[in-house]
């Protein structure tokens, strides 16, 4: 069966392809091949700058065009070569050499991939496309979501709301502040994410520059590697490695992304609950169907889709962060097949962020329902009243309010004021206590 969106095995390349097309330049097979070509070309140029061979300056832009204007047809040529070599990176090397021939650089061909092992290419190409995907796609998406949360926080900072701890009515809060809880949590994790370097390995077959050093023992290859990886590629070269990069930093990034996703699962469930409590209505779109059987329903599908996709992403991030830092002795191949999937949890995370943004845009505050819930729960001011009475050294105020509020009867404004009137306290203190309502007992916000 020919591959198209309807026949794709993964919904990321099927049902959700249009929503995720922006990720193809980073996580597709084409992208991996292109980034490998980029590394090979830039390494070739770096060797020439080390004066190992002469390269006319006017050839450098032409060399960079090889990866800057890399096409699907170029990638297919490499895949066809791989069928013969049975080695993906060697196929890239042969492609680059062939491109050099077209530039009249036949006498420079053996400087391509000079002294390298495949992982010098893979462990620079992978963190490079991962870095660019995080910076160009993920960071803007999460920043926009945080801005949306802050907008809601500011917009609803004067909306009192009945809080619920353990699912039970609790001291009132402010809706805007509850939204800002999530903005603050996210900002903290995004900062942590930004503090983790994008690490790379570049040092030959077992990380010691063996081949480089035996060929040119007078060159400081460690300094060369640092300059190439840190300055040219914009990554951070790990000094002591085996054949592969440690993956400790990328594992930390996966764990941080997992925490961000967990925070947003928490947010999705809270908003879902608020919708079910009628605190929010949802904008209705013409011709949309909420239920195939119940015409009245407008389901909170965006928050449900977000929760589901964040969960899928986290399951994969969990495996990636647990598996990648473990490799037998100087290298085994388990990292290779696993690394090819880093785009999958990333894609589910982006899909979930888009669902959240869509769902948040549909929310309509039902302020009347929040007001009614507060009015129907006058018992929540018991904390306030017993605390003020403690201040006045009134005997056993907690016990007195406990007896009132756990008596089984509905606590109303009338009930509470009658209780206050029966207290042996001054008239001014009674007035102060009666001024406390579920609507204004919201703290300093």
TORKOL-345096 format. One record per residue (C-alpha): x, y, z; residue in one letter. Coordinates in steps of 0.5 Angstrom, whole numbers, plus 500, padded with zeros to 3 digits. Example, Ala and Ser with C-alpha at 12.3 -4.5 7.8 and 13.67 -1.06 7.14 Angstrom:
   x   y   z rest
 525 491 516    a
 527 498 514    s
***
This chain:
   x   y   z rest
 500 500 500    x
 503 507 498    x
 505 511 504    x
 500 517 504    x
 497 521 510    x
 491 516 510    x
 496 510 510    x
 501 512 515    x
 502 508 521    x
 503 513 526    x
 498 519 527    x
 503 524 527    x
 505 523 520    x
 497 521 518    x
 492 524 522    x
 496 530 525    x
 501 531 519    x
 498 538 517    x
 499 540 524    x
 506 538 525    x
 509 539 518    x
 514 544 521    x
 517 539 525    x
 519 535 518    x
 526 539 517    x
 528 537 524    x
 526 530 525    x
 525 526 519    x
 530 522 515    x
 531 527 510    x
 533 532 516    x
 537 527 519    x
 541 526 513    x
 541 533 511    x
 544 535 518    x
 550 529 517    x
 551 533 511    x
 552 539 514    x
 557 536 519    x
 561 533 514    x
 561 539 510    x
 563 544 516    x
 568 539 518    x
 571 539 511    x
 572 547 511    x
 575 547 518    x
 580 542 516    x
 582 547 511    x
 582 552 516    x
 587 548 520    x
 592 549 514    x
 592 541 513    x
 590 542 505    x
 589 549 501    x
 581 551 499    x
 580 557 495    x
 576 561 499    x
 571 562 493    x
 569 555 494    x
 567 555 501    x
 560 558 499    x
 559 553 494    x
 561 548 499    x
 555 550 504    x
 550 550 499    x
 551 543 498    x
 547 542 505    x
 543 549 505    x
 540 547 498    x
 539 540 500    x
 534 537 497    x
 529 530 497    x
 532 528 491    x
 539 528 494    x
 537 525 500    x
 534 519 496    x
 541 519 492    x
 544 517 499    x
 539 512 501    x
 540 509 495    x
 547 508 496    x
 546 506 503    x
 542 500 500    x
 549 498 497    x
 554 500 503    x
 549 498 509    x
 552 504 512    x
 548 510 513    x
 554 515 515    x
 558 512 510    x
 553 513 504    x
 553 521 506    x
 561 521 506    x
 560 518 499    x
 555 523 497    x
 559 529 499    x
 565 526 496    x
 561 526 489    x
 559 533 490    x
 566 535 491    x
 568 532 485    x
 562 537 481    x
 566 543 484    x
 573 541 482    x
 576 538 488    x
 577 531 486    x
 584 532 490    x
 581 533 496    x
 576 527 497    x
 580 524 502    x
 579 529 507    x
 572 528 507    x
 570 524 514    x
 578 524 515    x
 579 521 522    x
 572 520 524    x
 567 515 526    x
 560 515 525    x
 558 517 532    x
 562 524 531    x
 557 525 525    x
 551 523 529    x
 553 526 536    x
 554 532 533    x
 548 532 527    x
 543 530 533    x
 544 535 538    x
 544 540 533    x
 537 539 530    x
 535 537 537    x
 537 544 539    x
 534 548 533    x
 528 544 534    x
 527 546 541    x
 530 553 540    x
 525 555 533    x
 519 551 535    x
 518 549 542    x
 521 555 546    x
 516 560 542    x
 510 555 543    x
 511 554 550    x
 513 562 551    x
 506 563 547    x
 502 559 552    x
 505 562 558    x
 503 569 555    x
 496 566 554    x
 496 564 562    x
 499 571 564    x
 493 574 560    x
 488 570 563    x
 491 571 570    x
 491 579 569    x
 484 578 566    x
 481 574 572    x
 485 577 578    x
 479 580 581    x
 474 574 580    x
 473 570 587    x
 472 563 586    x
 471 557 591    x
 477 553 592    x
 477 546 593    x
 482 542 597    x
 481 534 597    x
 475 536 593    x
 471 539 598    x
 470 547 599    x
 475 551 602    x
 478 558 603    x
 476 562 597    x
 481 564 592    x
 482 568 586    x
 481 565 579    x
 487 569 576    x
 491 567 581    x
 490 560 580    x
 492 561 573    x
 498 564 575    x
 500 558 579    x
 501 554 572    x
 505 560 569    x
 510 560 575    x
 511 553 575    x
 512 553 567    x
 517 559 567    x
 521 555 573    x
 522 549 568    x
 523 553 562    x
 529 556 565    x
 532 550 568    x
 531 547 560    x
 535 553 558    x
 540 552 563    x
 542 545 560    x
 547 545 554    x
 546 541 548    x
 552 537 548    x
 556 533 543    x
 561 528 542    x
 567 529 537    x
 573 525 538    x
 574 519 534    x
 573 512 534    x
 573 512 542    x
 574 519 544    x
 581 520 544    x
 583 523 537    x
 587 517 536    x
 587 517 528    x
 588 524 528    x
 593 524 533    x
 597 519 529    x
 597 522 523    x
 598 529 525    x
 601 529 532    x
 603 536 533    x
 596 539 532    x
 592 540 538    x
 586 536 536    x
 582 537 543    x
 583 545 541    x
 581 544 534    x
 575 539 536    x
 572 544 542    x
 573 550 536    x
 569 546 531    x
 563 543 536    x
 563 549 540    x
 564 555 535    x
 562 552 529    x
 556 548 531    x
 554 552 537    x
 554 546 541    x
 558 544 547    x
 563 538 546    x
 564 533 552    x
 572 532 553    x
 572 525 556    x
 567 520 552    x
 567 513 549    x
 565 512 542    x
 559 516 543    x
 556 522 547    x
 554 521 554    x
 547 523 553    x
 546 526 560    x
 545 533 558    x
 539 531 553    x
 536 526 558    x
 536 532 563    x
 532 536 557    x
 528 530 556    x
 526 530 564    x
 525 537 564    x
 520 537 558    x
 517 531 562    x
 516 535 568    x
 513 541 563    x
 508 536 560    x
 506 534 567    x
 505 541 569    x
 500 542 563    x
 497 535 564    x
 495 538 571    x
 493 544 568    x
 489 541 563    x
 485 536 568    x
 483 543 572    x
 480 546 566    x
 477 540 564    x
 474 540 571    x
 472 547 571    x
 468 546 565    x
 464 540 568    x
 463 545 574    x
 460 550 569    x
 465 555 571    x
 467 556 563    x
 463 555 557    x
 466 554 551    x
 465 558 544    x
 461 554 539    x
 463 553 532    x
 458 552 527    x
 457 545 524    x
 461 542 530    x
 458 536 533    x
 460 534 541    x
 457 528 541    x
 454 523 536    x
 448 521 540    x
 447 527 545    x
 446 534 541    x
 447 538 547    x
 454 536 548    x
 460 541 547    x
 466 537 550    x
 472 539 552    x
 476 535 547    x
 482 540 546    x
 484 539 554    x
 483 532 553    x
 487 531 547    x
 492 535 550    x
 492 531 556    x
 493 524 552    x
 498 527 548    x
 502 530 553    x
 502 523 557    x
 504 519 550    x
 510 524 550    x
 512 523 557    x
 512 515 556    x
 517 516 551    x
 521 521 554    x
 521 517 560    x
 524 511 556    x
 529 516 552    x
 532 519 559    x
 533 512 562    x
 536 508 556    x
 540 513 553    x
 545 514 558    x
 547 507 559    x
 551 504 554    x
 556 497 554    x
 563 499 555    x
 565 504 550    x
 559 503 545    x
 553 499 543    x
 548 500 538    x
 542 501 542    x
 542 508 542    x
 542 509 535    x
 535 506 534    x
 533 510 540    x
 535 516 538    x
 531 516 531    x
 525 517 535    x
 527 523 539    x
 522 527 534    x
 516 523 537    x
 515 525 544    x
 517 532 541    x
 511 532 536    x
 506 529 541    x
 508 535 546    x
 507 540 540    x
 501 537 538    x
 499 538 545    x
 501 545 546    x
 497 547 540    x
 491 543 543    x
 491 547 549    x
 492 554 545    x
 486 552 541    x
 482 550 548    x
 484 556 552    x
 481 560 546    x
 475 557 546    x
 474 559 554    x
 468 563 556    x
 468 565 563    x
 461 564 567    x
 462 569 572    x
 455 567 575    x
 456 560 577    x
 463 562 581    x
 458 567 584    x
 453 562 586    x
 458 557 588    x
 461 562 593    x
 454 564 596    x
 452 557 597    x
 458 556 601    x
 458 560 607    x
 461 555 611    x
 468 557 608    x
 469 563 612    x
 469 559 618    x
 477 560 618    x
 476 567 617    x
 472 568 623    x
 475 563 628    x
 482 566 626    x
 480 573 628    x
 477 571 634    x
 483 568 636    x
 486 574 635    x
 481 577 640    x
 483 571 645    x
 476 569 645    x
 476 562 648    x
 476 556 643    x
 474 559 637    x
 476 553 633    x
 471 548 636    x
 465 553 636    x
 466 554 629    x
 467 547 628    x
 460 545 632    x
 457 550 627    x
 459 548 621    x
 459 540 622    x
 452 540 624    x
 449 538 618    x
 445 544 616    x
 446 549 610    x
 450 554 612    x
 448 561 609    x
 449 568 611    x
 443 568 615    x
 446 562 619    x
 453 565 620    x
 450 572 622    x
 446 569 627    x
 452 565 630    x
 456 572 630    x
 450 575 634    x
 450 570 639    x
 458 571 641    x
 459 575 647    x
 464 580 644    x
 463 587 642    x
 459 590 637    x
 465 593 633    x
 468 586 633    x
 461 583 631    x
 461 588 625    x
 468 586 623    x
 466 579 623    x
 459 580 619    x
 463 584 613    x
 467 577 612    x
 464 574 606    x
 466 568 601    x
 466 573 596    x
 471 578 599    x
 475 573 603    x
 480 571 598    x
 487 574 601    x
 492 579 598    x
 490 578 591    x
***
